[in-house]
Amino acid sequence: MRPAPGFGGGPFSLWRCLVPGLLRELEGDRLVVAVDPGKVSHRVWLADRERGLIGEPVSVANSRVGMQQLAGLVGRRDPVFALEATGSLHRAFAGELERRWPGALRLFAPSETQAARAQIGARRFKTDDRDCAALVWLARQGAGRRAVASPVAALLAAVAHRRQLVLAQTPLRQRLHDQLNALAPGLSAPEGHGRALLLQTSTGRAVLACAIDFEGRAPSPRSLQTRAGGRLSDATAGFWSARWKDCLAPPADAALRASRLARDVARFWALREDIAFLDAQLEQLLAESEGQVLTSLPGVKVVRAAAFAAHSLPIERFPTPEHLYSATGLAPASYASATVRKRTAISRTGLPEHRDALMAIAWGLGRFAPAFQNRRRELAERGLTGIRARVALARHACRLCWRLLQSQQPYDDQRYDRARRDRGR
């Protein structure tokens, strides 16, 4: 492949030509330190107006040794650190930079870095050095947000960890159903094909335990009740025992399958315990934050309130409900050029976790809040059902959540319904 124009004259010749142009916007002669973070090491550029790129780009370790090396490169000069905020890779390093040089750190989203690379002609040619060049350009424009300690950092970490556990639980539950159907074909029928087997209930616990102990052979009702670990009625136990007896014979390798099932079942219950442990943590963390007021909403308890509050607080970041709604990515995208005006599907900007949290709140309100039930009926009369109706409800739910977080007053359904009719919404 031929190198792109201007990229073949040495490893950093292009950047030495570019950097003086990148530095022309910002007043003063502050040292710009661009940091593209990685798991093991970070790529670092140093540049100023007078000399452009200072020395060669270096890689510093993601450790105290690397921080000492960076401090030696900066010396006694007045730096501005431009750091790309990439998930969790940057957090520890950013915290140490802010501790050593208070107020000198500027954070940039990966989308901002990509857009800046396009401005300097390197959008399709991503490398760590090109990212650093883009960060230099952004910093000299005065862009970037300051590093501010989040009052809900612990809540956000707990919400993110719980989400990962829930995502891991879904394929594990599917695998348990698949193994159970292999040992007793047709026993674990999906919804719509007879009574569904819910694994997290006492019935599911009893069926899984019997499948392991009897290696796929049909148990008696008493055996199911003994292994239920909770209340299991005679009728329910009799139903599953009779259904099991009608299943085809287990396969020849049933003993091996049962042993594998036992390990997956242990993993499933351990995962359930971990999720319950995190739910207790979320309840405590939410009670210490302003997001506690969201639990006054019908159909919104600790998990949903914590998920939305973690991504929305501090609410002062969003001056209006529309800003908050746009941050979730549910606001429709727009296109305007000359006389052409278009509004397309949702923009999907921001974090999907934030969007999912708002949709979950809208779903709960639509089911349990009388005012939102009325809204849902009105939307159905206009032909909006399913996901389109939930998105429409989410916009109203977002306004409501923003107001609750601002005022810290609990939800009053009658007052809300009266106010929305007065406003004609």
Residue pairs with C-beta under 8 A, 6 or more apart in sequence:
4 125
6 14
6 17
7 14
7 125
12 53
12 56
12 57
12 129
15 53
15 57
15 129
15 133
16 52
16 53
18 120
18 133
19 47
19 52
19 53
19 133
19 136
20 49
20 52
22 47
22 120
22 133
22 136
22 137
22 140
23 32
23 47
23 48
23 49
23 52
23 136
23 140
24 49
24 140
25 140
25 141
25 142
26 139
26 140
26 141
26 142
29 48
29 49
29 50
30 48
30 77
30 78
30 79
30 80
31 46
31 47
31 48
31 54
31 74
31 77
31 78
31 79
31 80
32 45
32 46
32 47
32 48
32 79
32 80
32 82
32 136
32 139
32 140
33 44
33 45
33 46
33 70
33 73
33 74
33 79
33 80
33 81
33 82
34 44
34 45
34 47
34 82
34 131
34 132
34 133
34 135
34 136
34 139
35 42
35 43
35 44
35 81
35 82
35 83
35 84
35 93
35 97
35 132
35 135
36 42
36 43
36 44
36 84
36 128
36 131
36 132
36 135
37 62
37 83
37 84
37 86
37 89
37 90
37 93
38 62
38 89
38 128
39 62
39 89
40 61
40 62
41 59
41 60
41 61
41 62
41 66
42 59
42 60
42 62
42 66
42 93
43 57
43 58
43 59
43 128
43 129
43 131
43 132
44 57
44 58
44 59
44 60
44 70
44 73
44 132
45 53
45 57
45 129
45 132
45 133
45 135
45 136
46 53
46 54
46 55
46 73
46 74
47 53
47 54
47 136
48 54
55 73
57 129
57 132
58 69
58 73
60 66
60 67
60 69
60 70
61 69
62 92
62 93
67 93
67 96
67 100
71 100
78 104
79 101
79 104
80 104
80 106
80 139
81 97
81 101
81 104
81 105
81 106
82 106
82 108
82 135
82 136
82 138
82 139
82 144
83 90
83 93
83 94
83 97
83 105
83 106
83 107
83 108
83 135
84 90
84 107
84 108
84 109
84 110
84 113
84 131
84 135
85 94
85 107
85 108
85 109
85 110
86 110
90 107
94 105
94 107
94 147
95 147
97 104
97 105
97 147
98 104
98 105
98 147
103 146
105 146
105 147
106 138
106 139
106 143
106 144
106 145
106 146
106 147
107 144
107 145
107 146
107 147
108 135
108 138
108 143
108 144
108 145
112 138
112 143
113 131
113 134
113 135
113 138
114 123
114 126
114 134
116 134
116 135
116 137
116 138
117 123
117 125
117 126
117 130
117 131
117 133
117 134
119 134
119 137
120 130
120 133
120 134
120 137
122 130
122 133
122 134
138 144
150 156
150 313
150 314
151 289
151 313
151 314
152 285
152 289
152 291
152 309
152 310
152 313
152 314
154 285
155 282
155 285
155 286
155 289
155 291
155 306
155 309
155 310
155 313
156 310
156 311
158 278
158 281
158 282
158 285
158 306
158 310
159 282
159 306
159 307
159 310
159 311
159 353
160 353
161 278
162 275
162 278
162 279
162 282
162 303
163 307
163 353
165 271
165 274
165 275
165 278
166 275
168 271
169 268
169 271
169 272
169 275
172 264
172 267
172 268
172 271
173 199
173 268
175 264
176 199
176 208
176 261
176 264
176 265
176 268
177 188
177 190
177 197
177 199
179 257
179 260
179 261
179 264
180 187
180 188
180 197
180 207
180 208
180 211
180 261
181 187
181 188
182 251
182 257
183 211
183 215
183 216
183 250
183 251
183 254
183 257
183 258
183 261
184 211
184 216
184 218
184 244
184 247
184 250
185 247
185 248
186 246
186 247
186 248
187 197
187 207
187 240
187 243
187 244
187 247
188 197
188 207
189 195
189 196
189 197
190 196
194 243
195 239
197 203
197 204
197 207
198 204
199 205
199 208
199 268
200 272
201 230
202 228
202 229
202 230
202 231
202 232
203 228
203 232
203 236
203 240
205 227
205 228
205 229
205 230
206 224
206 225
206 227
206 228
206 229
206 232
206 237
206 240
207 224
207 240
208 261
208 265
209 227
209 265
210 219
210 223
210 224
210 227
211 258
211 261
212 258
212 259
212 261
212 262
212 265
213 219
213 223
213 227
213 258
214 223
215 250
215 254
215 255
215 257
215 258
216 250
216 251
216 254
216 257
216 258
217 250
218 241
218 244
218 245
218 247
219 241
219 244
220 241
221 234
221 237
221 238
221 241
222 237
223 241
224 232
224 237
224 240
224 241
225 232
225 234
225 237
228 237
250 257
251 257
279 302
279 303
282 302
282 303
282 306
283 302
285 306
286 292
286 295
286 302
286 305
286 306
286 309
289 309
289 313
290 309
290 313
290 314
290 315
290 405
290 408
291 305
291 306
291 308
291 309
291 310
291 312
291 313
291 405
292 305
293 404
293 405
293 408
293 409
293 410
293 411
294 300
294 304
294 305
294 308
294 309
294 361
294 401
294 404
294 405
295 301
295 302
295 305
296 404
296 410
296 411
297 305
297 361
297 364
297 365
297 369
297 400
297 401
297 404
297 411
298 364
298 365
298 368
298 369
298 411
298 413
299 361
299 363
299 364
299 365
299 366
299 367
299 368
299 369
300 361
300 364
300 365
304 357
304 360
304 361
304 364
305 361
307 353
307 356
307 357
307 360
308 354
308 357
308 358
308 360
308 361
308 401
309 405
310 357
311 351
311 353
311 354
311 357
312 318
312 324
312 354
312 401
312 402
312 405
313 405
315 324
315 402
315 405
315 406
318 324
318 327
318 402
320 402
321 398
321 399
321 402
321 403
322 331
324 398
324 401
324 402
325 331
325 394
325 395
325 398
325 399
326 347
326 349
326 350
327 349
327 350
327 354
328 350
328 354
328 355
328 358
328 394
328 398
329 346
329 347
329 348
329 349
329 350
329 351
329 352
329 354
329 355
330 346
330 347
330 355
330 358
330 359
330 391
330 394
330 395
330 398
331 346
331 347
332 343
332 344
332 345
332 346
332 347
333 343
333 344
333 345
333 346
333 347
334 341
334 342
334 343
334 344
335 341
335 342
335 343
335 344
336 342
346 391
348 355
358 394
358 397
358 398
358 401
359 390
359 391
359 394
361 394
361 397
361 401
362 372
362 390
362 391
362 393
362 394
362 396
362 397
363 390
363 393
365 372
365 393
365 397
365 400
366 372
366 373
366 375
366 376
366 389
366 390
366 393
367 373
369 411
369 413
370 413
370 417
371 413
371 416
371 417
371 420
372 393
372 396
372 397
374 417
375 393
375 396
376 389
376 393
379 385
379 389
379 392
379 393
380 389
384 392
396 420
396 425
400 411
400 416
404 410
404 411
